[in-house]
Amino acid sequence: MQKKPYVSPILETLRQTSAEENLAEAARCAARYADGADARRVFPSPESLAGLSAFDEPLPDGPRPPLKILEMADRCGSPATVAQSGGRYFGFVCGGILPSALCARPLFDAWDQNTAMYAMSPVGAKLEEVCQRWLWELLELPEGTAAGFVSGSSTAITACLLAARNELLARQGWDAGANGLAGGPKLHVVVSEEAHSTVYRALSALGLGYAAVTRVPADEQGRIRVDRIPPMDASTLLILQAGNVNSGAFDDFNSICPMAREAGAWIHVDGAFGLWAAASPRLRHLTQGMELADSWSTDGHKTLNTPYDCGVLLCRRPETLVRAMHMTGGYIQLTEDHRDSMLYTMEMSRRARAADLWATLSGLGREGVAQLVDELCAKAAHFAELLRSAGFSIENEVVYNQVLARWRDDAATERLIAAIQDSGVLWLGGSRWHGKTVMRISVCSYRTTYADIDRCAAEMHRLAETL
Ligand SMILES: *Cc1c(COP(=O)(O)O)cnc(C)c1O
């Protein structure tokens, strides 16, 4: 007797599910959330947070229908989200989500493309190619610069520094990819004392040692001190910053980059949110000179308001990057005439991530990107002005989208931060700046209006007076 082949009853039901009804309901639900984001408390209420305990159930024994899952996510999850997509979230450096990408996202998800190679996803490869070309133009980078699409700046920085490390050592006749670092020549890594912590983590992961580097002092705005940069040579890896994570300040690329290039150093620019200044004719002066660098890293999910995870690594010489990301395998099928995405990143399987960036950039156009960056910066300046006239001190020059504000002393500022975070009206975080506690305001969402800022500044002042 022939045995009946195994068929899972659960999968059989799932195969019979039509996407239409589910996705229509999902769209209604997502739209309700998106349109209501501004009316939400910015940080969820204690009751909403308590509602998260509904998720603490045992792993279900059997299946649950998709719409039940959607319903539960919306009922218990949505109220406990932080309204980062609304207009009054100023924490860390985040960013909203523009309608173009939000609208296209369900389609991209339905595509379910693994974009490791052209052979796996021609459309994934095409959208990466297009975004790469658009980025040269928008950010005024050298044509031919290779772009890799990754989860965020953390990964982008690590990949760029890996390419830098291997290239600098290869120039000294050492193949670090094959041999590792032990017994090889030394690199001289030069960073600003204000470098982002992800830079230090990357150095640590790459065997360069986060403490084994030369840390150059920064000026009062957090810019690397040009006069304190040590002599550089062809074994130097210099890491600069476009957009200090506290003050928003930009290193002086115009003075530093020609000098570093002359010396044969590799220059990396961490421009997670600041690189986009290059896309604005009014702010481009901030990034001038950075086009001389060897590699850059940036995020779409901050200033540009793409969905997460949208990081981009950029490397002037594609062959250097490709060599560092080197992978082989009998089953790998690369093409001659098309882009194979995995050559440019440390990931192999991944979603068609560049699609979000493509949708966002096409939704804005060159003018739209410039206006987005300009408006974020104008709103930051407005916020700073309101706070200053309400008696706050502003601790940085507001050159970009970051404002560091302080109320009286450390203790008062700390109490005020806690009160603001509890208020539900807005959200911002604290930081330490030149030994003082400050409120760190990042104006990063296209949703923020001047009315939002007026309301938030008034609320901050009211809370400060009632402390
Ligand atoms: C946010 C940020 C990073 C890290 O980027 P992720 O996308 O969060 O990984 C690195 N450098 C700077 C300056 C940043 O603002």
The ligand as an ORCA input file, in Angstrom:
! r2SCAN-3c Opt
* xyz 0 1
  C      22.792     57.272     14.991
  C      24.237     57.448     14.795
  C      25.069     56.349     14.561
  C      24.547     54.929     14.609
  O      23.599     54.731     13.600
  P      22.513     53.561     13.645
  O      21.735     53.756     12.389
  O      21.685     53.815     14.875
  O      23.218     52.272     13.692
  C      26.396     56.595     14.305
  N      26.893     57.848     14.274
  C      26.122     58.938     14.503
  C      26.733     60.294     14.431
  C      24.758     58.767     14.761
  O      23.971     59.824     14.976
*
